[in-house]
Amino acid sequence: MFFVDNKFLPDQIGARIRNLLLLCSALYVSYNVLLIYILKKENEHSGIIYKIAASIKHTAVNSHAFIQPFQKEFITSLIIAAVIMIISFILVGMPGGLIIAGLQKIGIGDSIEGDNTWQAALYLSFFWPLCFPVAVLTKNYLIHQGYVGYALTGLCLSGFAWIMLVVGSVFLLFGSRSPRF
């Protein structure tokens, strides 16, 4: 619902889009439940619920097989990210606020003012630590593909790219010069 209830769309248009999306999803799910699972008029494998469950299972099995060789390293990076997130949450987003204030002081990004400051700080504090698991996944993907010489470069660049993506999205979502319709 964030994509239709944000400051980029006027309230009336966002509410109409949200209602339309909710109506379409409710009709589609009820169609699948009624015709496929209750009345059994169609093949069970053609239902949306079955397709979603099958794709989740397929993704989980493939992800587990991919992560198996470096599972300890990946879980360690997830634990580090979770600890940083918890500390940032306990500090009520102060690390993200410091990063935003430092970037604005040197002139990078739009100004974030008023009520958006705390939300932006929490957003940044919550998402930037995910650079550790992203970097570990990238490094091990490069090793798996045979690019062992580029593993350290991929580790650093993917972590840096993740942080830049999160910081850029903070200024895009919460900056004062956001596009208005």
N, C-alpha and C positions, 0 to 999 in steps of 0.2 A: 504494500500500500504506500510505501515511501515514494515510489515513482509517480504516483498520481496525487499525493497529498503534500507536495513540497512547494517551495516558494517560487518555482519556475512557472507553474501553471496557475491561472486564476482559480479561485475557489469553486466557481460554478462548473468550469470545464473539468477540473480534477474530480469533483463529486460525480459528474456524469460518466467520466471514464471509469471510475471505480465501480459505480453501479452496473455499468455495462459488463465489465470484466467479471464481477461477482455473479451476474445473471448467466453469462455464458458458461462459466465454470460450474455453476449449480446445475444448469440444464444438461451439460455434458456428463457430469458425474451421475446424475439421476438416470440419464439414458443408459449408461453402462451398468449401473446397479440393477435397474429394472429389467432391461431386455436380455442382458447377458447372464447375470448371476441369479436373478429370481425366476424369470420366465424361461430361461435357457433357450432363447430363440436363435442366438448366434453362438459361434464358437467362442469358448472361454478365452482363448489366446488372443482374440482380437479386442478385448476390453482394455480400457485405459488403466484400470487398477492393476490388471495383470502385467501390462507393459511397464508400468512404473516400478512394480515390485521386481520384475525380471531385470530391468536395467539397473536398479539399485544393487541387486545381488551380483550381477555381472561386473559392475564397477567395483564392488567390494572385493570380489575374488581377484580381479586383475590388479587392484591396488595392493592387496596383501602380497601377491606374488612379486610385484615390482619392489615393494619395500622390504621384503624378507632379507636380502643380503645386508642391508644397512639399517635394520630395524632398531638396534640399540642407539645408534647415532641420531636417527630421526626422532625417537621417543625422547632422547635427551634434549634435542632442540625444541620439541613441543613443551617439555617441562620448563625449560628456561623461559620460553615465551609466555607460558601460563603464569609463572612466578612474577615476571615483569608486569604482566597485565593486572595481577592481583595487587601488587604494590602500587601501581598507578591508580587502580580503583580505590584503594584505601587512602591514597593521597589526593583523592577527588580530582584527578586529571592534572595535577600540578606539573608533572614532567612534560606533558603535551603542551600545557600553557607556556612553559619555559621555552620550549622549542619554537612555538608560534611567536612569542614575544621576541626571541632572538632573531628569527627570520624577518620579522617586520622591522626590527631596529636597523638591520642592515639593508632594508629596502626590497626584500624579496616577497612577492605575493601581495594580494589585496589586503586592505585593512579589515580586520575582523573586530567588530564593535558590539557592545550591548549584550543582549541575551545570547547571541551566537558564540560568544567567547568561551563560555563554559562547555557548551555542546561540542565546539570544535576541539577543545582541549581533551575532552573525554574520547572523542572519536579518534584523534591522533594517538592518545595514550593506549587505546585498545588495539588499534590495527598495526602500528609500526612494529611491535615485537614479532609479528608473523613473518618478518623478513628472515628469521633464523630457519624455520622449517622450509620456506621457499628456497633459500640458498642451499640447504642440504639436499633437497629434491633435485635442484638443477645440477649440483655437483655430481651427484650419483647418476643422474640421467646421462651426463656427458661421459662419465666413466663407463657406463653400460653400453653406450654407443661407440666406444673406442677412442674417444677424444681425451685421453688421460692427461695430456699436456695442457689442455685448456680447462681442466677441472677447477683449479684455484682461481683462475680468471672468471670463470662462470659463477663460482661461489660469490666472489666479491661483486661482480656486476649485477647478478640477480638480486642480491640483498640491497644494493644501492638503488636499483631500478624499482624495487618494491617500496622502499622508503620514499623515493621521489614520487611514485604513483600515489601513495597515501597523502603526502604533503600537498601535492597538486590537487588532489580531490578535496582536501580540507579547504583550500583557498577557493576552489570552484564552488563547493557547496555552501560554505559559511561566509565567504567574502562579501564585502559591502557592494562591490561592483558586479554582482551576479546579474545575468540577463533577466530582464523582466518582460512579461508579455502584456 
